[in-house]
Amino acid sequence: MGKVYEKTKEELLAVLPPTVFFFISLGLVALISTLMRKGTSVSGYTLVQVVVGSLVLGKSVLIADILPGVNRYPDKPLAYNIAWKTLIYFMVATAIHYVEHLIDFWKKAGGFIAGNRMLLDHIVWPHFWAIQIILFMLICDYCVIHELARVMGGSKLLQIFFGRPPAPLVPVA
């Protein structure tokens, strides 16, 4: 029982940071999306969608991190891994965002191909890409923080952000 508890606790602690980050991020995206759609007949995101999305993204980040090609540049400057992971996570987020819209049109049209055609005809592309730009920046922010934690250690990063600042260095004359 102790090993199961420890493993469950370890998994929950590992999934918590990305899930909280993406909950806040998706909450902002939902708010911005709702504000952009105000006055239209298109509905915004619900809290359930934000929670489920953040749980899915939080767990998928952990799964992606153990795949062989994701941590492709561990010995290069951090910018390489940040750019690579941002690209991968952004492509996944774009696909998920598109499929979210596709599901709504699929239901209306009664079929996948008809729903996709209807989506391509009716989607407001500037809104779609505005959300994608915001997601890109948020994903990039996540990757920066994640890579800093990987090389510095999570406790050191927390100390830098939330701990007592170190005493200023006094120049020696």
ROSE-4610 file (N, C-alpha, C; in Angstrom, 1 decimal, always signed):
// ROSE-4610
residu = [M/M/M/G/G/G/K/K/K/V/V/V/Y/Y/Y/E/E/E/K/K/K/T/T/T/K/K/K/E/E/E/E/E/E/L/L/L/L/L/L/A/A/A/V/V/V/L/L/L/P/P/P/P/P/P/T/T/T/V/V/V/F/F/F/F/F/F/F/F/F/I/I/I/S/S/S/L/L/L/G/G/G/L/L/L/V/V/V/A/A/A/L/L/L/I/I/I/S/S/S/T/T/T/L/L/L/M/M/M/R/R/R/K/K/K/G/G/G/T/T/T/S/S/S/V/V/V/S/S/S/G/G/G/Y/Y/Y/T/T/T/L/L/L/V/V/V/Q/Q/Q/V/V/V/V/V/V/V/V/V/G/G/G/S/S/S/L/L/L/V/V/V/L/L/L/G/G/G/K/K/K/S/S/S/V/V/V/L/L/L/I/I/I/A/A/A/D/D/D/I/I/I/L/L/L/P/P/P/G/G/G/V/V/V/N/N/N/R/R/R/Y/Y/Y/P/P/P/D/D/D/K/K/K/P/P/P/L/L/L/A/A/A/Y/Y/Y/N/N/N/I/I/I/A/A/A/W/W/W/K/K/K/T/T/T/L/L/L/I/I/I/Y/Y/Y/F/F/F/M/M/M/V/V/V/A/A/A/T/T/T/A/A/A/I/I/I/H/H/H/Y/Y/Y/V/V/V/E/E/E/H/H/H/L/L/L/I/I/I/D/D/D/F/F/F/W/W/W/K/K/K/K/K/K/A/A/A/G/G/G/G/G/G/F/F/F/I/I/I/A/A/A/G/G/G/N/N/N/R/R/R/M/M/M/L/L/L/L/L/L/D/D/D/H/H/H/I/I/I/V/V/V/W/W/W/P/P/P/H/H/H/F/F/F/W/W/W/A/A/A/I/I/I/Q/Q/Q/I/I/I/I/I/I/L/L/L/F/F/F/M/M/M/L/L/L/I/I/I/C/C/C/D/D/D/Y/Y/Y/C/C/C/V/V/V/I/I/I/H/H/H/E/E/E/L/L/L/A/A/A/R/R/R/V/V/V/M/M/M/G/G/G/G/G/G/S/S/S/K/K/K/L/L/L/L/L/L/Q/Q/Q/I/I/I/F/F/F/F/F/F/G/G/G/R/R/R/P/P/P/P/P/P/A/A/A/P/P/P/L/L/L/V/V/V/P/P/P/V/V/V/A/A/A]
num = [1/1/1/2/2/2/3/3/3/4/4/4/5/5/5/6/6/6/7/7/7/8/8/8/9/9/9/10/10/10/11/11/11/12/12/12/13/13/13/14/14/14/15/15/15/16/16/16/17/17/17/18/18/18/19/19/19/20/20/20/21/21/21/22/22/22/23/23/23/24/24/24/25/25/25/26/26/26/27/27/27/28/28/28/29/29/29/30/30/30/31/31/31/32/32/32/33/33/33/34/34/34/35/35/35/36/36/36/37/37/37/38/38/38/39/39/39/40/40/40/41/41/41/42/42/42/43/43/43/44/44/44/45/45/45/46/46/46/47/47/47/48/48/48/49/49/49/50/50/50/51/51/51/52/52/52/53/53/53/54/54/54/55/55/55/56/56/56/57/57/57/58/58/58/59/59/59/60/60/60/61/61/61/62/62/62/63/63/63/64/64/64/65/65/65/66/66/66/67/67/67/68/68/68/69/69/69/70/70/70/71/71/71/72/72/72/73/73/73/74/74/74/75/75/75/76/76/76/77/77/77/78/78/78/79/79/79/80/80/80/81/81/81/82/82/82/83/83/83/84/84/84/85/85/85/86/86/86/87/87/87/88/88/88/89/89/89/90/90/90/91/91/91/92/92/92/93/93/93/94/94/94/95/95/95/96/96/96/97/97/97/98/98/98/99/99/99/100/100/100/101/101/101/102/102/102/103/103/103/104/104/104/105/105/105/106/106/106/107/107/107/108/108/108/109/109/109/110/110/110/111/111/111/112/112/112/113/113/113/114/114/114/115/115/115/116/116/116/117/117/117/118/118/118/119/119/119/120/120/120/121/121/121/122/122/122/123/123/123/124/124/124/125/125/125/126/126/126/127/127/127/128/128/128/129/129/129/130/130/130/131/131/131/132/132/132/133/133/133/134/134/134/135/135/135/136/136/136/137/137/137/138/138/138/139/139/139/140/140/140/141/141/141/142/142/142/143/143/143/144/144/144/145/145/145/146/146/146/147/147/147/148/148/148/149/149/149/150/150/150/151/151/151/152/152/152/153/153/153/154/154/154/155/155/155/156/156/156/157/157/157/158/158/158/159/159/159/160/160/160/161/161/161/162/162/162/163/163/163/164/164/164/165/165/165/166/166/166/167/167/167/168/168/168/169/169/169/170/170/170/171/171/171/172/172/172/173/173/173]
x = [+0.8/+0.0/+0.9/+2.0/+2.9/+3.5/+3.8/+4.4/+3.4/+2.1/+1.1/+0.8/+0.7/+0.5/+1.6/+2.9/+4.0/+4.0/+3.7/+3.7/+2.6/+1.4/+0.3/+0.6/+1.2/+1.6/+2.7/+3.6/+4.6/+4.0/+3.1/+2.4/+1.6/+0.9/+0.0/+0.9/+2.0/+2.9/+3.6/+3.8/+4.4/+3.4/+2.2/+1.2/+0.6/+0.8/+0.2/+0.7/+2.1/+2.5/+2.0/+2.2/+1.7/+0.2/-0.5/-2.0/-2.4/-1.8/-2.2/-1.8/-0.6/-0.2/-1.2/-1.6/-2.5/-3.9/-4.3/-5.6/-5.7/-4.7/-4.7/-4.6/-3.7/-3.6/-4.8/-5.5/-6.7/-7.8/-7.8/-8.8/-8.7/-7.4/-7.2/-7.7/-7.3/-7.7/-9.3/-9.9/-11.4/-12.0/-11.4/-11.9/-11.7/-10.5/-10.3/-11.2/-11.3/-12.2/-13.6/-14.1/-15.5/-15.6/-14.7/-14.7/-14.7/-13.9/-13.9/-15.2/-15.9/-17.1/-18.4/-18.2/-19.3/-20.1/-21.4/-22.2/-22.4/-21.8/-22.0/-22.8/-23.2/-24.0/-23.2/-21.9/-20.9/-20.7/-20.9/-20.7/-19.2/-18.9/-17.5/-17.2/-16.1/-15.7/-16.3/-16.5/-17.1/-16.0/-16.3/-15.3/-14.9/-15.9/-15.6/-14.6/-14.7/-13.8/-12.4/-12.3/-11.0/-10.4/-11.2/-10.6/-10.2/-11.0/-10.6/-9.4/-9.4/-8.3/-7.0/-7.0/-5.8/-5.3/-6.3/-5.9/-5.2/-5.8/-5.3/-3.9/-3.8/-2.5/-1.4/-1.8/-0.9/-0.3/-1.2/-0.8/+0.0/-0.5/+0.2/+1.6/+1.8/+3.2/+4.1/+3.6/+4.4/+4.7/+3.7/+3.9/+4.9/+4.7/+5.6/+7.0/+7.2/+8.6/+9.3/+8.6/+9.4/+9.6/+9.0/+9.2/+10.6/+11.2/+12.6/+13.0/+12.2/+12.5/+12.2/+11.6/+11.1/+12.3/+13.1/+14.2/+15.4/+15.3/+16.3/+17.6/+17.6/+18.8/+19.2/+19.4/+19.7/+21.1/+22.0/+23.4/+23.7/+22.7/+22.8/+22.3/+22.4/+21.8/+20.3/+19.7/+18.3/+17.4/+17.8/+16.9/+16.5/+17.4/+17.1/+16.0/+16.1/+15.0/+13.7/+13.8/+12.6/+11.9/+12.7/+12.1/+11.5/+12.2/+11.7/+10.5/+10.5/+9.3/+8.1/+8.4/+7.3/+6.6/+7.4/+6.9/+6.0/+6.5/+5.8/+4.5/+4.5/+3.3/+2.4/+2.9/+2.0/+1.3/+2.0/+1.3/+0.2/+0.4/-0.6/-1.8/-1.5/-2.5/-3.3/-2.7/-3.4/-4.3/-3.9/-4.7/-5.9/-5.7/-6.8/-7.8/-7.3/-8.1/-9.0/-8.4/-9.2/-10.2/-9.8/-10.8/-11.9/-11.7/-12.7/-13.8/-13.4/-14.3/-14.9/-14.2/-14.7/-15.8/-15.7/-16.7/-18.0/-18.0/-19.3/-19.9/-19.1/-19.7/-20.0/-19.3/-19.6/-21.0/-21.3/-22.7/-23.7/-23.5/-24.5/-24.7/-23.5/-23.6/-24.0/-23.8/-24.2/-23.1/-21.9/-20.8/-19.5/-18.5/-17.1/-16.7/-16.8/-16.4/-17.3/-18.6/-19.5/-19.2/-18.9/-18.6/-17.3/-16.3/-15.0/-15.2/-16.0/-16.3/-17.0/-18.0/-18.8/-17.9/-17.0/-16.1/-15.2/-14.6/-13.7/-14.5/-15.8/-16.6/-17.0/-17.2/-17.8/-16.8/-15.7/-14.8/-14.3/-14.2/-13.6/-12.1/-11.4/-10.0/-9.2/-9.5/-8.7/-8.9/-10.1/-10.2/-9.4/-9.5/-8.8/-7.3/-6.7/-5.3/-4.9/-5.8/-5.5/-5.4/-6.3/-6.2/-4.9/-4.5/-3.3/-2.1/-2.1/-0.9/-0.8/-1.9/-1.9/-1.4/-1.9/-1.5/+0.0/+0.5/+1.9/+2.7/+2.4/+3.1/+3.1/+1.9/+1.7/+2.5/+2.5/+3.3/+4.8/+5.2/+6.6/+7.0/+6.1/+6.4/+6.5/+5.6/+5.7/+7.0/+7.4/+8.7/+9.9/+9.9/+11.0/+11.1/+10.0/+9.9/+10.3/+9.8/+10.0/+11.5/+12.1/+13.6/+14.5/+14.1/+14.8/+14.8/+13.6/+13.5/+14.3/+14.3/+15.1/+16.6/+17.1/+18.6/+19.0/+18.1/+18.4/+17.9/+16.8/+16.2/+14.9/+13.9/+12.6/+12.7/+13.4/+13.5/+14.3/+15.3/+16.1/+15.3/+14.5/+13.6/+12.6/+12.0/+11.0/+11.6/+12.9/+13.6/+13.8/+14.2/+14.4/+13.1/+12.0/+10.8/+10.0/+10.0/+9.2/+10.0/+11.3/+12.0/+12.5/+13.3/+13.9/+15.0/+15.0/+16.1/+17.5/+18.5/+19.8/+20.3/+21.2/+21.8/+22.6/+22.5/+23.3/+24.8/+25.5/+26.9/+27.6/+28.5/+29.2/+30.5/+30.8/+32.1/+33.3/+34.3/+35.5/+36.4/+36.9/+37.8/+39.2]
y = [-1.2/+0.0/+1.3/+1.2/+2.4/+2.7/+1.7/+2.0/+2.6/+2.2/+2.7/+4.1/+4.4/+5.8/+6.7/+6.2/+7.1/+7.4/+6.4/+6.5/+7.5/+7.3/+8.2/+9.7/+9.8/+11.1/+11.8/+11.0/+11.4/+11.9/+11.1/+11.5/+12.7/+12.9/+14.1/+15.3/+15.2/+16.3/+16.7/+15.7/+16.0/+16.7/+16.3/+16.8/+18.2/+18.5/+19.7/+21.0/+21.2/+22.5/+22.7/+21.8/+22.1/+22.3/+21.5/+21.6/+23.0/+23.4/+24.8/+25.8/+25.7/+26.7/+26.8/+25.6/+25.5/+25.9/+25.7/+26.1/+27.6/+28.3/+29.7/+30.2/+29.6/+30.0/+29.8/+28.7/+28.4/+29.3/+29.6/+30.5/+31.9/+32.3/+33.6/+33.5/+32.4/+32.2/+32.2/+31.5/+31.5/+32.9/+33.6/+35.0/+35.9/+35.8/+36.6/+36.2/+34.9/+34.4/+34.8/+34.7/+35.2/+36.7/+37.5/+38.9/+39.2/+38.4/+38.6/+38.2/+37.3/+36.8/+37.5/+38.4/+39.1/+39.8/+39.6/+40.2/+39.3/+38.2/+37.2/+36.0/+35.2/+34.0/+32.8/+33.0/+31.9/+31.9/+30.7/+30.7/+30.5/+30.9/+30.8/+29.5/+29.4/+28.2/+28.2/+27.0/+26.8/+26.4/+26.6/+26.2/+24.7/+23.9/+22.4/+22.2/+22.9/+22.8/+23.3/+24.3/+24.8/+23.8/+23.3/+22.3/+21.0/+20.5/+19.3/+19.5/+20.7/+21.0/+21.1/+21.7/+21.9/+20.5/+19.7/+18.3/+17.5/+17.6/+16.9/+17.5/+18.8/+19.4/+19.1/+19.2/+18.9/+17.5/+16.5/+15.1/+14.9/+15.5/+15.3/+15.8/+16.9/+17.5/+16.5/+15.8/+14.9/+13.6/+13.2/+12.1/+12.5/+13.7/+14.1/+14.2/+14.6/+14.8/+13.5/+12.3/+11.1/+10.4/+11.0/+10.5/+10.8/+9.9/+10.1/+11.4/+11.9/+13.0/+14.4/+14.4/+15.7/+16.5/+15.8/+16.5/+16.3/+16.9/+16.7/+17.4/+18.5/+19.3/+19.5/+18.5/+18.7/+19.3/+19.2/+19.7/+21.0/+21.5/+22.8/+23.9/+25.1/+26.2/+26.0/+26.5/+26.3/+26.7/+27.7/+28.2/+27.1/+26.1/+25.1/+24.2/+23.7/+22.9/+23.7/+25.0/+25.8/+25.9/+26.3/+26.4/+25.1/+24.0/+22.7/+22.3/+22.4/+22.0/+22.9/+24.2/+25.1/+24.8/+24.4/+24.0/+22.8/+21.8/+20.5/+20.8/+21.4/+21.7/+22.6/+23.5/+24.4/+23.7/+22.8/+22.0/+21.1/+20.6/+19.8/+20.7/+21.8/+22.8/+23.3/+23.5/+23.9/+22.8/+21.6/+20.5/+20.3/+20.4/+20.3/+21.5/+22.7/+23.8/+23.7/+23.2/+23.0/+21.9/+20.8/+19.7/+20.1/+21.0/+21.5/+22.2/+23.0/+23.7/+22.6/+21.7/+20.7/+19.9/+19.5/+18.7/+19.4/+20.7/+21.5/+21.5/+21.7/+21.7/+20.3/+19.3/+17.9/+17.5/+17.9/+17.7/+18.4/+19.6/+20.4/+19.8/+19.4/+18.9/+17.5/+16.7/+15.3/+14.4/+14.9/+14.0/+14.8/+14.0/+14.6/+15.5/+15.0/+15.7/+17.0/+16.8/+18.0/+19.0/+18.5/+19.3/+20.1/+19.4/+20.1/+21.2/+20.9/+21.8/+23.0/+22.8/+23.8/+24.7/+24.0/+24.7/+25.7/+25.2/+26.0/+27.2/+27.0/+28.1/+29.1/+28.7/+29.6/+30.1/+29.4/+29.9/+31.3/+32.0/+33.4/+33.2/+33.2/+32.9/+33.9/+35.2/+36.1/+35.8/+35.4/+35.0/+33.7/+32.7/+31.5/+31.8/+32.6/+32.8/+33.7/+34.6/+35.4/+34.5/+33.6/+32.6/+31.8/+31.4/+30.6/+31.4/+32.7/+33.5/+33.6/+33.8/+33.8/+32.5/+31.4/+30.1/+29.8/+30.3/+30.2/+30.9/+32.1/+32.8/+32.1/+31.6/+31.0/+29.6/+28.9/+27.7/+28.0/+29.0/+29.4/+29.8/+30.5/+30.9/+29.6/+28.6/+27.4/+26.7/+26.6/+25.9/+26.6/+27.9/+28.6/+28.3/+28.3/+28.0/+26.6/+25.7/+24.2/+23.9/+24.5/+24.3/+24.9/+26.1/+26.6/+25.7/+25.2/+24.3/+23.0/+22.6/+21.3/+21.5/+22.6/+22.8/+23.4/+24.2/+24.8/+24.0/+23.2/+22.5/+23.3/+22.6/+23.3/+24.1/+23.6/+24.3/+25.6/+25.6/+26.8/+27.9/+27.4/+28.3/+28.9/+28.1/+28.6/+29.6/+29.3/+30.3/+31.6/+31.6/+32.8/+33.6/+32.9/+33.7/+34.0/+33.2/+33.4/+33.5/+33.2/+33.2/+34.6/+34.7/+35.9/+36.3/+37.5/+37.8/+37.8/+37.4/+37.4/+38.8/+38.9/+40.2/+40.7/+42.0/+42.5/+42.3/+42.1/+41.9/+43.3/+43.3/+44.6/+44.5/+45.5/+45.4/+45.5/+44.7/+44.7/+45.8/+46.7/+47.8/+47.4]
z = [+0.0/+0.0/+0.0/+0.7/+0.8/-0.6/-1.4/-2.7/-3.7/-3.6/-4.4/-4.0/-2.7/-2.2/-2.7/-2.5/-2.9/-4.4/-5.2/-6.7/-7.1/-6.5/-6.7/-6.3/-5.2/-4.7/-5.7/-6.1/-7.0/-8.3/-8.9/-10.1/-10.0/-8.9/-8.6/-8.5/-7.8/-7.7/-9.0/-9.8/-11.1/-12.1/-12.0/-13.0/-12.5/-11.2/-10.7/-11.3/-11.4/-12.0/-13.4/-14.4/-15.7/-15.8/-14.9/-14.9/-14.4/-13.3/-12.8/-13.8/-14.4/-15.4/-16.6/-17.1/-18.2/-17.8/-16.6/-16.1/-16.2/-15.7/-15.7/-17.1/-17.9/-19.3/-20.1/-20.0/-20.8/-20.2/-19.0/-18.4/-19.1/-19.3/-19.9/-21.4/-22.1/-23.5/-23.6/-22.6/-22.7/-22.5/-21.5/-21.3/-22.5/-23.1/-24.3/-25.5/-25.6/-26.7/-26.5/-25.3/-25.0/-25.2/-24.9/-25.1/-26.6/-27.4/-28.9/-29.5/-28.9/-29.5/-29.0/-28.1/-27.5/-28.7/-28.6/-29.7/-30.9/-30.9/-32.0/-31.4/-32.3/-31.9/-31.5/-31.5/-31.2/-29.7/-29.0/-27.6/-27.3/-26.1/-25.6/-24.9/-24.3/-23.5/-22.2/-21.7/-20.3/-19.4/-18.1/-17.1/-17.2/-17.5/-17.6/-18.8/-19.9/-21.0/-20.6/-19.8/-19.3/-18.4/-17.4/-16.5/-17.2/-18.1/-18.8/-19.7/-20.4/-21.2/-20.5/-19.3/-18.5/-18.0/-17.6/-17.1/-18.3/-19.5/-20.6/-21.0/-21.1/-21.4/-20.3/-19.1/-18.0/-18.1/-18.3/-18.4/-19.7/-20.8/-22.1/-22.1/-21.3/-21.2/-20.5/-19.5/-18.8/-19.7/-20.4/-21.3/-22.4/-23.0/-24.1/-23.6/-22.3/-21.8/-21.7/-21.6/-21.5/-22.9/-23.9/-25.3/-25.7/-26.5/-26.9/-27.6/-28.5/-29.3/-28.8/-27.6/-27.1/-26.5/-25.6/-25.0/-25.9/-27.1/-28.2/-28.0/-27.3/-27.2/-25.8/-25.0/-23.5/-23.3/-24.2/-24.0/-24.8/-25.4/-26.2/-25.3/-25.7/-24.9/-24.8/-23.7/-23.4/-24.5/-25.3/-26.4/-27.4/-27.6/-28.5/-28.0/-26.8/-26.2/-26.1/-25.7/-25.6/-26.9/-27.9/-29.3/-29.8/-29.6/-30.0/-29.3/-28.0/-27.2/-27.5/-27.6/-27.9/-29.3/-30.3/-31.6/-31.4/-30.7/-30.6/-29.8/-28.7/-27.9/-28.6/-29.4/-30.2/-31.3/-32.0/-33.0/-32.4/-31.2/-30.6/-30.2/-29.6/-29.2/-30.4/-31.5/-32.7/-33.2/-33.2/-33.6/-32.6/-31.3/-30.4/-30.5/-30.7/-30.9/-32.2/-33.3/-34.5/-34.3/-33.7/-33.4/-32.5/-31.5/-30.7/-31.6/-32.5/-33.4/-34.4/-34.8/-35.8/-35.2/-33.9/-33.2/-33.2/-33.0/-33.0/-34.4/-35.4/-36.8/-37.3/-36.8/-37.1/-36.6/-35.4/-34.9/-35.7/-36.1/-36.9/-38.3/-38.9/-40.3/-40.4/-39.4/-39.4/-39.9/-40.3/-40.8/-40.7/-40.7/-40.5/-41.6/-42.9/-44.0/-44.2/-44.1/-44.2/-43.0/-41.8/-40.7/-40.9/-41.5/-41.8/-42.9/-43.9/-45.0/-44.4/-43.5/-42.9/-42.0/-41.2/-40.4/-41.2/-42.3/-43.1/-43.7/-44.0/-44.5/-43.5/-42.2/-41.2/-40.1/-40.0/-38.9/-39.1/-38.0/-38.1/-37.9/-39.0/-39.0/-38.1/-38.2/-37.3/-35.8/-35.4/-34.0/-33.7/-34.6/-34.4/-34.3/-35.2/-35.1/-34.0/-33.6/-32.4/-31.1/-31.0/-29.9/-30.0/-31.2/-31.4/-31.1/-31.4/-31.0/-29.5/-28.8/-27.3/-26.8/-27.3/-26.9/-27.1/-28.3/-28.6/-27.5/-27.2/-26.2/-24.8/-24.4/-23.2/-23.1/-24.2/-24.3/-24.3/-24.9/-24.9/-23.4/-22.8/-21.4/-20.5/-20.7/-20.0/-20.2/-21.5/-21.9/-21.3/-21.2/-20.6/-19.1/-18.4/-17.0/-16.7/-17.6/-17.4/-17.6/-18.6/-18.9/-17.8/-17.4/-16.2/-15.0/-14.7/-13.6/-13.8/-15.1/-15.4/-15.1/-15.5/-15.3/-14.0/-13.4/-12.1/-10.9/-11.2/-10.1/-9.7/-9.4/-9.0/-7.8/-6.8/-5.5/-5.7/-6.5/-6.7/-7.5/-8.4/-9.2/-8.3/-7.4/-6.5/-5.5/-5.1/-4.2/-4.9/-6.2/-6.9/-7.0/-7.3/-7.6/-6.3/-5.3/-4.1/-2.8/-2.8/-1.6/-1.3/-0.2/+0.2/-0.7/-1.3/-2.2/-1.5/-2.2/-1.6/-1.3/-0.3/+0.1/-1.1/-1.4/-2.5/-2.3/-3.4/-3.3/-3.1/-2.2/-1.9/-2.6/-3.5/-4.2/-3.3/-3.5/-2.7/-3.3/-2.5/-3.0/-3.1]
